[in-house]
Amino acid sequence: MTTPAPRPITIAILAMGGEGGGVLAEWIIDLAEHAGYVAQMTSVPGVAQRTGATNYYVELFPKSATQTNTRPPVLGLTPVPGDVDIVIASELMEAGRAVQRGLVTPDKTTFIVSTNRVYAMTEKIALADGRVDSTALLEGCRTASKRLIAGDMAQLAESTGSVISSVLFGALAGANVLPMQRMAFEAAIRRGGVGVKESLAAFGAGYVAATEGMPEPTAAPAAGPVPATLKPLMAEANAYPEPARTYIRAGIERTADYQDIQYAREYLARLKPIADAEKKHGGSGLLLAETARELALGMAYEDTVRVAELKIRPGRFERVRDEVKIADGQILEIAEFLHPRVQEIADTLPAGLGRWLLNSGWPRRLLERRTQKGMVLRTTTIGGFLKLYILASLKGMRRRSLRFQTETAFLDGWLKTILDTAPSNYALAAEIAMTRTLVKGYSDTHERGRERYATLMQLLPRIMELPDAATTLAKLRKAALADDTGAALNAAIKDLRPLAQAAE
């Protein structure tokens, strides 16, 4: 009986920029070479995908096997679907991509996956909730692999003050799929000579996670105490039933932070007629809850003042420092890329001046030429910080701005439509409340959402004549969120016309 020819150990690593995927691959190479293996690594960098995902491929072949061969081994440059022994993914979506590419197979692959999420651009730019179901992703990974080792490796890295590559290296050692002992893995880290103490701590956490299971997730930090100025308003919110109560409390905090306490009082005052309509015509709580959520989002719209305020908050600088793990003595620079349009500049001005600018001739054209290339502000310099500080200081003038008048009129019209509809069709009124979710973001996205909302409101009289008006509006809303081009919405509107004719 002939002995089967020895084959290399194949390892694919899928990591994102800044996570140390290259370091992880180099540790594996160093580990293998010191254990008497021929080792080879290749990498293919990605672009424009959550800081640039990079695929690393490693093949290990024992030198002892080469001594019986007449020729040295020829190692592969890229992973072959169906022939990968170990796949390591630093993020759940990257794990899903590995499964999709066929790199993970149930007869062969040990799959080491970090379950943390860094949302892809397709998820972020979706008009509705475009997030992929993490539970389904993880179940797909489990089904596709021979053995799955999964857990939030990013959280372990954060708790040990290291990067995720160290935790994944520990999980690889704990998986016991390579013929090397734990001390050999740790020696590879020491030979690297950079951040050894932190890397070893993270390695140990990953090893334990692979051998004993992931630790229980730490509880989310408790919310801080409610400021004394908000306690009376929170007491009013507590009088409402769930789920509206949760949304209303969040809305109070959001509007107060956005503008001031008086603005939060206005938020509650605007909700009161809706609450009365809920008691009189509904009872399920859906109308009040959806209106409370959307009203808070609508009142705290994103304008240039809000953007400037958020970019210079101390907490943002601290978060960036933590994310890049800046060491003592290192200098941090933050560059903000801004591209305000004439419309956004006019919206920031007092209403009369803003309208004049939009309707002016050469002043508008001059401003368009000056702003067409955008600008870069370094908020870590005095000059860049002061520019945004001055813009953020216009918060006190926001109520007189053109954008404030526009948004207030829009919200008042939306609330009136809800109140006018609730007595005759509670379910439809709740759908109208949810339809405001079309209006989100800023710039072209915001304008497109407003246009689609207006289109649906123009169709409302026709929709109200249908026996299933609420269901019809829900379908149109989902169609409006389906794509950027509006093709799905146009098709849904065409389908609506025969229904309206049949109802007549």
DOTIKE-906212 format. One record per residue (C-alpha): x, y, z. Coordinates in steps of 0.001 Angstrom, whole numbers, plus 524288, in hexadecimal, padded with zeros to 5 digits. Last residue first. Layout:
BEGIN
XYZ ...
***
This chain:
BEGIN
706DE8CE0C7E34E 70EAE8C3CC7EAB3 712508BD567DDC5 7178E8CA477D899 71FCF8CC167E4E2 7254C8BE557E3A3 728518C0687D533 72FD98CCE57D8B3 737B18C71C7E3DC 73FB28BE107DB43 7450D8C9EB7D42C 748988CFF17E15D 74FEE8C3937E521 757C88C4187D877 75B5A8D2517DADE 75F6F8CF057E8BA 768218C3D97E43C 76E858CC717D9EE 771468D7737E389 77F9A8D7F67DFA1 7854F8D6B47ED35 77F3A8C9807F01D 775D18C2157F8F6 772298CCEE8025A 7674A8D2577F9CC 7627D8C46B7F7B7 761B58C27A80662 7598F8CECD807A4 750C78CA8E7FC74 74E668BD6C802EB 74B588C3FD80FF9 741F48CD5180927 73AA78C1BD80352 739F88BA928104F 734598C69C816F7 72A4D8C8C880C2F 724F88BAED80C27 717008BE3480804 71BE28C8507FE33 7163C8D60C7FE24 720D18DAF480752 72B2D8D7817FD37 7255E8E1067F34C 725668EC147FD28 7334C8E82C8015C 7396E8E8A97F3D3 73E428F6907F5B4 743908F24A802F7 74B0D8E75F7FC66 751698F0B17F2B9 754C48FA5A7FD82 75BC58EF8C804F4 763258EC1A7F89F 7676F8FA237F69A 76B788FBAC804C4 773AB8EF5A803F5 77A978F40F7F7C8 77D90901067FE57 783468FA4980A38 78BC48F13780220 7904C8FC807F98B 79582904498052B 792A08FE6381270 78E598F1ED81907 7802E8EE2581A9E 7728A8F05981551 76CEF8E32F81166 76AF58E05781FE3 75FB98EA0A81F19 757A48DEAF819E4 7571B8D8D68277E 74D8C8E33582C47 745868E17881FF0 745178D2E7822F0 73FE28D5C98308D 735608DE7C82AA2 731BC8D36D82158 72FD08CA1782CBA 7274E8D3FE833F7 71E288D6348288E 7129F8DF8482A5D 7167A8E6EE83698 7253C8E559833FF 7258A8EBBB82688 724828FA2B82A3D 72E028F84B8357D 7381F8F1AB82CE5 736CD8FBE482228 73849906B482C42 744BB9006F83186 74AC48FFF1823E7 7470790E118210A 74CF3912A582DDC 7594290AC382B1A 75B029111981DB6 7588991ECB822BE 7627891CCF82D98 76C7C9174F82414 76B7B922F481AF0 76BB992D15825D0 777769269A82C1C 77E79925B881F05 77CC49344B81C6D 782E3937D482975 77C4C93FAA83434 77B2D9340D83D7D 78976930B683AF2 78EAB93D8584059 792EB937AD84D6A 799A992CA184639 7A2099368483ED3 7AD099331784850 7AF3F9268D84092 7B3EA92E9C834F3 7BD509364E83D77 7C284929B784376 7C3FD923B7835F0 7CCC092EC08318C 7D3A692F2583EB4 7D77E920CF83DE9 7DD909226483072 7E57F92E418348B 7EA11928A98417E 7EE5D91BCC83B81 7E8F890E8283F76 7DC809119483803 7E3E5910D182B39 7DA749162A8212C 7DA499115981323 7D1B99183F80948 7C808915BD7FE61 7CB4B916E37F00B 7BE6F91D4C7EBFD 7BE8D926F37F758 7C4799332A7F15B 7BDFC931177E42A 7B0AE92F3D7EA80 7B2B993B757F2AD 7B556943917E68F 7A96093E007DFBD 7A0EE9413C7EB82 7A5EF94F2A7EC62 7A4A7950BB7DD7C 7961294E2D7DCEA 78E4494E467E96A 782A49455E7EC18 789C893C087F54F 790EE947397FBD6 7848194F2B7FDE9 77DAE94364803DC 788DB941AA80D82 788DE9501581113 77A6F94FAF81451 77B519430181C01 7873A9468F82416 792DD93EE081ED1 79579930658210C 78C2A92C2981627 793639351180CAF 7A01C92DEC80F7F 7996A920C880DBC 7936392502800C9 7A06F92A6F7FC11 7A68691D1B7FE38 7AFC7919B780943 7BAE791066805EC 7C28190D2C8122B 7CDEF903CF813FC 7D2579042C8222E 7E0AA90179824E8 7E45C8FC9183260 7F2858FD22836EB 7F77F8F5D7842DE 805558F7A6847CB 80C008EC9B84F18 8123A8EF4885C52 809C38E5A886392 804A38DB4385A6A 7F9578DC46850D8 7F08A8D07885099 7EA7E8D4638438F 7DCDF8D1D2848E5 7DFC88D75885659 7E4FA8E424850F9 7D94C8E508847E1 7D0028E3078533D 7D6C88ED5285B78 7D6058F73D85074 7C7A18F43C84EC7 7C4F18F57085D4D 7CAD09030F85D76 7C064907D7853E4 7C61790E95847FF 7C01B9061B83D4C 7B2BF90554843B4 7B0F19140F84432 7B552915FA83621 7ABB690BC18312E 7A0BC911A58393F 7A34191F558340A 7A40291A7E82604 796BE913F88271F 792709066E82B04 7845D905C082F96 78161904D783E15 773099088183CBD 770EA8FDFF83280 777AF8F35883A36 76FCA8F6A284666 763418F70783E63 766548E9DF8382C 767978E2DF8451F 75C0F8E93C84BE2 753898E74C83FD5 756DB8D8E083F40 754088D6CE84DBC 747808DEC684DCD 741B28D7DE84203 745CE8CA4F8466D 7401E8CB4A85420 735BD8C0F9851A5 72B248C9948576C 7260A8D02A84B7A 71BC68DA9D84938 71A0F8E226855E5 726238DE5B85D8B 72F2D8DF58851D9 728ED8EC1584D85 72BF28F1D685ADB 73A038ED22859EC 73AFB8F33E84C6A 735C790012851BF 740368FF6D85C7A 74BC18FC848538A 74DCF90A8A84F1A 74E1F90F1385D3A 75828904A6860AB 761449092D855D3 75EF79175B85972 7639D9142486720 76FE290E1E86136 7722091AC0859B0 770BF9225D86645 77B63919F286C4A 7851D91DA0861A5 7895091B0D8539B 78E6390DBD84F75 7914D908FB85D25 7838D90C6886189 77DE79066385529 7854D8F9A5856F1 782E78F81186577 774618FAA58640B 7738C8F18E85852 77A2F8E69A85FC7 770348E7ED86A97 7654D8E84E86079 76A3E8DC3E85965 76AFB8D44C865EA 75D988D8DD86A53 757388D5B085D44 759E38C72D85EE5 754F98C77D8696D 74AA78CF898704E 74B848DE478728C 74C478E4048803D 75AF08E1EE88042 75C3B8EC57875BC 7569B8F6B587EBD 760558F2F48894F 76B098F3BF87F0A 7670D901D587C78 767EF9053288AEB 775268FE4888BDB 77B489053588034 78110910E288770 78674907F3891F9 78E8D900AD88801 78AE68F23988721 795788E9D588D02 79E018E2698838A 798FA8D6B687C3A 79E8A8C9EE880ED 7A9F48C49C8795E 7A6178B943870C9 7A7B98AC5687791 7B3DF8A4B98747F 7B2058995C86B59 7B39D88C2A8720A 7C104886AC86F6C 7C32A87F4E862A6 7C54B870CE863C7 7CF148689B86B3E 7D9408650086105 7D6FB86F3F8568A 7D38987A5D85FDE 7DEE38769D868C0 7E861877B385D67 7E293884B18592C 7E42B88A74866C3 7F21A8856386782 7F57188B9385A6E 7EFD38987B85F3B 7F8D98982C86B0B 80443893FE8627C 801A589F4085926 801308A9178644A 80E458A4C8869AD 814D18A35A85C67 811028B08C856EE 81B9E8AF3484C98 826BC8A54184D89 8222489BF6842FC 82AB2891858492E 82202892348552C 815E088FA184D05 81C35883D48469D 8202987EC285407 811EA87F618584F 80E038768384D08 818EA86CE38505B 814AF86CF685E9F 806FD868D885A92 80BDB85C718541A 80D1D85A5884583 806B68505183C78 7FC39859D5837AA 7EDC5856E983990 7EDDA858448484E 7E2C18624B84853 7E95D868C4853EB 7F4F986CE384B97 7EC0C872948412C 7E4128796384BBE 7F09287F7A850F8 7F4258845684377 7E666889D584239 7E81B8913484F0F 7F510896F184A81 7EF3189AF383D6C 7E42D8A21584481 7ECD88ACDA849AD 7F1878AF418578D 7ECE58B5FD863F0 7E8358A96586A50 7D9DB8AD4586B14 7DA508B2CA85D56 7DFE18A650857B4 7D5A089E3185EAA 7CAF58A70785933 7D0968A57C84B8C 7D0BC896B384D28 7C1F98968184E8A 7BFD8887FE84D52 7C09F87CB1843E1 7C80886FD8842DB 7C14C867C68385E 7C4F6859F283496 7C267852E1827D4 7BD5C85F68821D6 7B1F78632781909 7A710860FD822E8 7AD98868FC82D8C 7B0F88741A82450 7A2F38747581F57 79E27874EB82D61 7A70F8807F82FD8 7A1E0887D682415 793CE884DB827CC 7960B88A2583575 79CF3896238301B 79153899CF82785 7970D8A2EE81D48 794E98B13782038 78DD98B908815CF 784038BFA481EB4 77D948C896814C0 783E38D18780AB7 78FB38C8A1809F2 79C598D06B80A14 7A1C38CA1F8165B 79EDA8BC04812FF 7A4858BCFA80552 7B03B8C40A80B29 7B2FB8B88781403 7B05F8B91782294 7BB578B5A082BC2 7B5928AA98833D2 7BB578A28783EDA 7B9A9893CB83DB6 7C80D8908583CC6 7C92D883D183548 7D26187831835A0 7CDD586DF282BBF 7D4318608882BAE 7D21D85BD781DE6 7D26084E0D81879 7C5DF846808164F 7BC60851A8818DF 7C2CD85AF780F31 7C72A8691F810AA 7CE5F86F8680556 7C24E86E867FCC2 7C23787CEA7F919 7B53687EED80014 7BA83878BD80C78 7C62B881F980C56 7BCF288D56809BA 7B4F5889AC81599 7C12A889AA81DF9 7C48189731818D5 7B6D189B4181D19 7B97A895DE82AAF 7C65989CC282D1A 7D47A8989082F36 7D31A88C3282729 7DC648809D82867 7DB0E8751581F16 7E24B86872821B6 7E37085C5181924 7E0AD8626680BEC 7DE57859608004C 7D01285B177FC80 7D240867F97F5B3 7E0B7869AC7F293 7E801873DB7FA73 7F1E787BCB7F2BF 8008787ADC7F070 8024086C377F157 80E8A8654E7F5F6 8174585D2E7ED2C 81E8C853797F5A8 82D09850CE7F335 8301E845F97E984 835658383D7EB3B 82CDC835ED7F6E6 8307A82E968033C 8376583A4C80953 82BC1843098062E 8233D83BEB81000 82C4A83F4F81B31 82BB484D8981711 81D4A84DC481AB0 814DB85645811B1 80D9C8627B81621 8052986ACA80D28 8006487860810B6 7F670880FF809E0 7F34C88ED680E07 7E707895F380992 7E6538A48E80BFE 7DA2F8AC9F80F09 7DBFB8BB1280C12 7D7B68C50B81634 7C97A8C056815F9 7C9678BC99807A6 7CF4A8C68D7FE62 7DAFF8BE177FAE3 7DFC08B03C7FD5B 7EDA58AB987FEE0 7F15A89E207F9B5 7FB668971C80200 804F488BF780049 80BF8883F480AA1 815208785380982 81A5B86EC681382 8238F8631F812E6 8223085CD882025 82BC88591E82AC6 8253985E90836E0 82CC686B658364F 827E586D4D8286C 819E686A8482C6D 8195D8744B837A3 81FF687EDE82F82 8162287CE482479 80ABA87CD182E0D 80FC38894183481 8112188F7282712 802E088C4F823EE 7FE6289267830B0 806BC89E7282E2D 800AC89FE3820C1 7F31589F018267A 7F6828A9788306E 7E9128AF88831C1 7EC568BC9082B56 7E6868B8FE81E31 7DCD28ADED81E76 7DF4889F6F81FE4 7DCD6892CB81886 7E6F98886981B67 7E7D887BE78136A 7EFE48704C8183B 7F43E8644C810A9 7FC3F85960816C2 804288539980BB4 80228845F280634 809CA8398880861 8085182F4D7FDB6 7FFB782404801A7 8072F817EB805CA 805CC80D027FBEB 800008000080000 
***
